[in-house]
Amino acid sequence: MSRITKEEALELIRHYDLNELGRLATLKKQELHPDKVTTFIVDRNINYTNVCWVDCKFCAFYRHAKEEDAYVLSFEEIGKKIEELIAIGGTQILFQGGVHPKLKIEWYEDLVSWISTHYPTITIHGFSAIEIDYIAKISKISYKEVLERLKAKGLFSIPGAGAEILSDKVRDIIAPKKLDTADWIDIHRQAHKVGIKSTATMMFGTVEEDEDIIEHWDHIRNLQDETGGFRAFIMWSFQSDNTRLKREIPSIKKQSSNRYLRLLAVSRLFLDNFPNIQSSWVTQGSYVGQLALMFGANDLGSTMMEENVVAAAGASNEMNQEEMVRLIREVGEYPAKRDTAYRILERF
């Protein structure tokens, strides 16, 4: 099967029958994962600070430093959260925070080193491109040096957060202070070059058009061709409650399940060099999260212990390991717990 072009992707999004898209995406998924194993990970989100100067209009989580409920977690508070995760069999922390205006590379090195030393069984999947970008600027060093120094202390992989839509005309509206598309791509390129794998994400449902979504996919597909450093693609819809963007542009509408599944299926077809596509049950709910397994997703994502960012914007879905196993079995697939590198830890 030849690679799908941008023009063909646009045709699929706009005109194809949803059930037919699901069938095509499932065929592509089975080509990549013929054993019918669907994975998930037991992890915990730890937002080490909610202090952020970037003021993204779509975010309801951040606070400015002088606000009453602004915080930076102590290492001991972080340690307690990790111990609670270990107690339920967790293996990974998704570690990210706001872009704190005063935290330099040395603080992050101390933090990663402390976690790696005290909790060697826990994988650190942490620090989005926007955090890496600011650490480099405030510390007056390159992206490459930030990544090499954090890797030396125990950073294992970085998440795709901060991508939103990789189209600068969209980014200039929803997050004008955030790094541009070229810098987001370059940070992930540098990470891959120094041996840090990453994920790619996409948040849709703000002001983008179909062409912007395809531009986003094209950027990450091209980088994956170049480096092979992305482990997975994760897509979710904008959660608008309590956000400035929704107040400024009230015409923004909640995205339908149909739209989510349609885009997910086309992403599976377009991103032919991505081994894994993750379902976003956190924003879509467990039922649509399960349906996503029939539209190209081969991973149910995380049990997501302590999710704060999308919860602040009105999404409050929860799931445990037992429910994930049940949902996977109900669609005729075989559930397995994985680690950050998608290695199977346990089959059910």
ChimeraX attribute file (.defattr): number of C-alpha atoms within 10 A of each C-alpha:
attribute: neighborCount
match mode: 1-to-1
recipient: residues
	/A:1	4
	/A:2	5
	/A:3	11
	/A:4	14
	/A:5	12
	/A:6	15
	/A:7	10
	/A:8	12
	/A:9	20
	/A:10	16
	/A:11	12
	/A:12	20
	/A:13	20
	/A:14	11
	/A:15	8
	/A:16	13
	/A:17	11
	/A:18	18
	/A:19	14
	/A:20	14
	/A:21	24
	/A:22	23
	/A:23	15
	/A:24	19
	/A:25	25
	/A:26	23
	/A:27	18
	/A:28	20
	/A:29	25
	/A:30	15
	/A:31	10
	/A:32	16
	/A:33	15
	/A:34	10
	/A:35	10
	/A:36	14
	/A:37	19
	/A:38	25
	/A:39	29
	/A:40	25
	/A:41	25
	/A:42	23
	/A:43	27
	/A:44	23
	/A:45	24
	/A:46	21
	/A:47	22
	/A:48	17
	/A:49	19
	/A:50	23
	/A:51	23
	/A:52	19
	/A:53	16
	/A:54	20
	/A:55	19
	/A:56	20
	/A:57	17
	/A:58	21
	/A:59	23
	/A:60	22
	/A:61	20
	/A:62	21
	/A:63	21
	/A:64	18
	/A:65	18
	/A:66	9
	/A:67	9
	/A:68	8
	/A:69	11
	/A:70	14
	/A:71	16
	/A:72	15
	/A:73	13
	/A:74	11
	/A:75	15
	/A:76	10
	/A:77	11
	/A:78	15
	/A:79	16
	/A:80	11
	/A:81	17
	/A:82	23
	/A:83	14
	/A:84	13
	/A:85	21
	/A:86	18
	/A:87	8
	/A:88	11
	/A:89	12
	/A:90	21
	/A:91	21
	/A:92	24
	/A:93	23
	/A:94	23
	/A:95	18
	/A:96	20
	/A:97	22
	/A:98	23
	/A:99	24
	/A:100	20
	/A:101	15
	/A:102	12
	/A:103	13
	/A:104	16
	/A:105	22
	/A:106	14
	/A:107	12
	/A:108	17
	/A:109	18
	/A:110	14
	/A:111	18
	/A:112	20
	/A:113	18
	/A:114	17
	/A:115	21
	/A:116	17
	/A:117	12
	/A:118	11
	/A:119	14
	/A:120	12
	/A:121	13
	/A:122	21
	/A:123	23
	/A:124	21
	/A:125	24
	/A:126	26
	/A:127	26
	/A:128	25
	/A:129	25
	/A:130	23
	/A:131	21
	/A:132	22
	/A:133	21
	/A:134	21
	/A:135	27
	/A:136	19
	/A:137	15
	/A:138	13
	/A:139	14
	/A:140	13
	/A:141	13
	/A:142	16
	/A:143	22
	/A:144	18
	/A:145	15
	/A:146	24
	/A:147	28
	/A:148	19
	/A:149	15
	/A:150	22
	/A:151	19
	/A:152	12
	/A:153	19
	/A:154	21
	/A:155	22
	/A:156	20
	/A:157	27
	/A:158	27
	/A:159	24
	/A:160	23
	/A:161	20
	/A:162	22
	/A:163	23
	/A:164	26
	/A:165	25
	/A:166	27
	/A:167	20
	/A:168	16
	/A:169	15
	/A:170	17
	/A:171	21
	/A:172	13
	/A:173	15
	/A:174	22
	/A:175	20
	/A:176	16
	/A:177	14
	/A:178	23
	/A:179	20
	/A:180	19
	/A:181	19
	/A:182	12
	/A:183	15
	/A:184	21
	/A:185	19
	/A:186	15
	/A:187	22
	/A:188	29
	/A:189	23
	/A:190	20
	/A:191	24
	/A:192	22
	/A:193	16
	/A:194	13
	/A:195	14
	/A:196	21
	/A:197	23
	/A:198	26
	/A:199	22
	/A:200	26
	/A:201	23
	/A:202	20
	/A:203	19
	/A:204	22
	/A:205	20
	/A:206	24
	/A:207	17
	/A:208	18
	/A:209	12
	/A:210	14
	/A:211	14
	/A:212	18
	/A:213	21
	/A:214	23
	/A:215	16
	/A:216	19
	/A:217	23
	/A:218	17
	/A:219	15
	/A:220	22
	/A:221	19
	/A:222	14
	/A:223	17
	/A:224	21
	/A:225	13
	/A:226	11
	/A:227	15
	/A:228	18
	/A:229	23
	/A:230	27
	/A:231	20
	/A:232	22
	/A:233	24
	/A:234	22
	/A:235	20
	/A:236	22
	/A:237	20
	/A:238	23
	/A:239	27
	/A:240	25
	/A:241	19
	/A:242	15
	/A:243	18
	/A:244	17
	/A:245	21
	/A:246	18
	/A:247	14
	/A:248	10
	/A:249	11
	/A:250	10
	/A:251	10
	/A:252	15
	/A:253	14
	/A:254	13
	/A:255	16
	/A:256	12
	/A:257	16
	/A:258	11
	/A:259	14
	/A:260	20
	/A:261	26
	/A:262	24
	/A:263	25
	/A:264	29
	/A:265	30
	/A:266	26
	/A:267	25
	/A:268	28
	/A:269	23
	/A:270	22
	/A:271	21
	/A:272	18
	/A:273	19
	/A:274	23
	/A:275	17
	/A:276	24
	/A:277	28
	/A:278	26
	/A:279	30
	/A:280	24
	/A:281	22
	/A:282	23
	/A:283	21
	/A:284	23
	/A:285	16
	/A:286	20
	/A:287	10
	/A:288	19
	/A:289	24
	/A:290	23
	/A:291	19
	/A:292	28
	/A:293	27
	/A:294	22
	/A:295	31
	/A:296	29
	/A:297	29
	/A:298	27
	/A:299	28
	/A:300	27
	/A:301	23
	/A:302	26
	/A:303	23
	/A:304	20
	/A:305	20
	/A:306	15
	/A:307	19
	/A:308	17
	/A:309	18
	/A:310	19
	/A:311	17
	/A:312	18
	/A:313	18
	/A:314	15
	/A:315	19
	/A:316	14
	/A:317	15
	/A:318	16
	/A:319	15
	/A:320	12
	/A:321	14
	/A:322	10
	/A:323	13
	/A:324	25
	/A:325	21
	/A:326	15
	/A:327	19
	/A:328	23
	/A:329	15
	/A:330	11
	/A:331	12
	/A:332	11
	/A:333	18
	/A:334	17
	/A:335	22
	/A:336	20
	/A:337	23
	/A:338	21
	/A:339	19
	/A:340	23
	/A:341	13
	/A:342	16
	/A:343	11
	/A:344	15
	/A:345	12
	/A:346	11
	/A:347	13
	/A:348	10
